[in-house]
Amino acid sequence: MQVETRSGLKVIAIVEALKGFISFAVVLGIYAFPSKDLRQLAELLVQHFHLNPVHPISEMLIDLSRRVPQLNMSLLMMIAVLYTVVRWIEAYGLWNEFRWTEWLALISCAIYIPFEIYAAINHPSKVSITLLIINLGIIAYIARTLYSRPESNFAAQN
């Protein structure tokens, strides 16, 4: 189990680091285009990455940018920086098998479950269902690694 635990946690750490890099790219985008509104920024992203503007993900991004009130871009950038730092701390901790980051990963994955269930039910797509399944798998895996270690085996303590 120990080798499997290490490799699994390292894969999750890589995913978290990638999420941090994506968030950092958003920070750079906000910094590079401070005068643009969110809709224009979403449309620029769709164009820059040569995405199909009528693809469901592109439409969702543009539609979301229209619905969100125009925020203070500095505030949005600070939130994205904070998210980036949390993802990178989580990735570092999982890579080094720090127990508290396993708990952080478990909680941060679980936060998304209600939204992913809502999306899978109300807007079923391969992407929404796949994301839900992957997230549930990560939660189950981390919960199993936490429970399998003696210091977290609550049954052994009773």
N, C-alpha and C positions, 0 to 999 in steps of 0.2 A: 504493500500500500504506500510505503514511503516514497519510492521512486515515482509511482503513478501520481501521488499528491504533488510532488515537486513539479513534474512536467505539466500537470493540469493547471496548477497555480501560475506557472510561467506563461502558459498560453493565455490565461485570463489577464495576466499582467501586461502582455503585449497588446491585447485588445484595449485595455484601459489606457495604455500609453498612446495608442492610435487615436482613441477618442480625445485625448488631451491635445494631440497634434491637430486634429480637425478643429477643435475649439480654438486653438492658437491661430489657425488660419482664419477663422472668423474674426478674431481680435485684429489681426493684420488687415483684413478686409475693411473692418469698421474704421481703423486708423487711416487707411489709404483713401477711403471715400467718406470723410466726415460730413460733407455737405449733402450727401445723398439721403433720400428718405428710404425707409425699409423696402418699399415696393421696388424702387429703382435698384436697390442693392440686390434683391432677390432675382430680378430680371437680369442683372449683370452676371450674377453667379450662374444662372441657367445658360446664358450665352457663352460665358467664358469656358464652361465645362462641356459645351456643345451638347447640352441635354435637349431632348425633344420637349418643346414648351407645352405640348398637350399630354405629355406623359403624366400619370397620376402623381408621382412624386414632385415633379416640377410644378404642376398645377397646385398641389397642396402647399408648397413653399411660397408661391406667389400669392395664393389666396390667404394664407396665414399672415403674410406681410401686409396685406390690405386690411385685415381685421384688427391687427395689433395697432393700438394708437401710437402715434409718433412719439417714441420715447426719447429721452435724453440719450444721445449716442455715447456720452461718457459713462453713464450708468450702465448701459448695455455692454460696453467694453469692459467695465469693471466686473460685471457678472460673468462674462466670458473668461476673463483672466482668472477669477476665483474658481470657476469650473475646471479650467485647464490645470491649475495648481492642484486641486483635489484629485483629479484623474491621475496626474503624474505621481503624487504622493502615494495614492492607492497602488499604482503600478509598481513603484519602487518597493513598497511594503510587501506586496504579494510576491514579487520576484525573490525577495529575501525571507519570505515566509514569516513575516511579523504577524502574530495572532490578531492584533487589534485591526490590522488592515483586512483580514479575512472577515471580521465582523462588519467593518465599513463596507466592504464589497457586497456582503449579504444584504445589508440594509439598503445600499444604493441601488441594487438590482431590484429588490422587493418594492421600492417606491414606484417603479415604472409599471408594475403588474396591472393595477387597476386601469391605467390608460391603455395598455396594450390589449387587455381584454375588451375594453370599450371599442378600440379600433378594429379588433378581429370580429366583433359581433356586428357593429354598425357599418364598417367599411371593410368587409372581408376581402383580403387580397393575399397573394403568396407572400408578399413582404411582411404584412402585419402578422400573419399567422406564423411565419418563420421566425420573426423577432420574438414573438411570445414564447415559442417553443425553445429557442436558444436561451432566452432569459430564464425560463423555468429550469432548464438543464443546468445553467450556471448556478442558480440558487440551490438546486438539489446537490450539486457537486460540492459547493462550498459548505453547505450545511453538513454534508457527510464528512468532509475533512475536519470540520470543527468538532463534530460529535465523536469522531474516531480517535482523537487525541485524548490521553488520560485526563488532562486538566479540564476538558470540557465534557467529559462523560458524566452527565448528571445522574445516570442510573447507578454508576459505581459509587457516587457520593452518598446515596440514600441508604 
